[in-house]
Amino acid sequence: MNRDAEHSCQVVVTDEDIYQAMKEIPGYLDITVGDFREVYQVAFRNALERLREVIP
């Protein structure tokens, strides 16, 4: 996957998207929007790396 293709399929997750998702999850979440965004970015980067290993 080249860099242009990677940027062309980006989906922006806004703070409002995160906040709404957190409200939809039952129970108490002890995490801030910023904490979630940091975890999400690392997880997304890890997923991209995993895909790069299997796509020739």
Secondary structure as UniProt FT lines:
FT   HELIX           3..8
FT   HELIX           15..24
FT   HELIX           33..54
//
